[in-house]
């Protein structure tokens, strides 16, 4: 999480419980595609050549900017949006609806 070191420094009792802080670089496009491919059966994403799927994947990449933790949180939220709305495919609109329900700061 960006800025976690500064936040923890304000609370010494919590800071002493953190063993180490590791800064992960953002996922590359291939790495993010791999992560999303693992979730495809659950998300109902179609063939990667399909326009709607390509558009949804691009929206996920834009929203998460390669952040692995945010990618997994967004995927969970997408699954929730699909279930609540009884949808079977992920579209750009589903990704945007899922993003709006996450607390991820100003985009």
Secondary structure, DSSP 8 states (H G I E B T S, - for coil): -TTHHHHHHT-HHHHTT-----------HHHHHHHHHHHHHHHT---TTSHHHHHHHHHHHHHHTT-HHHHHHHHHHHHHHHHHTT--S--HHHHHHHHHTS-----
